[in-house]
Amino acid sequence: MRRERLYPINQWDAAHAMVMLSVTHAKRHDSTQQTLDEGRRRAAQTLDEGITGRRCGHLV
């Protein structure tokens, strides 16, 4: 039986998930480059917060 890994999540997984979510969201809504840039900025911010321990590992 396969065990799902919830925590800990490494930084690459977190950043990759955020970027993929932003790309999917932008495609779904036929959005502009601005949405992609915002998603990448949020992914970088989430990554920084994870490294410095300012926030729990939620990907929302």
Steps between C-alpha positions, in 0.01 A plus 500: 500500500630840402533759774430857402767743610341809653789653695774591480488648152826616353546848357520389137168315527334805654629742239424263213146443624435873527632571151299213351185620676551853368558373145190279515295785642619740229420253222157424641408869502694592185687757707792724419870474576434707811323206663797273432741757643281536809497122545877480475539786748267326745690174455829675578342667804364167624843346449667780698247468782555125513876539523484765772224318686261795502205292387377141518527283190158576354490545124203733488 
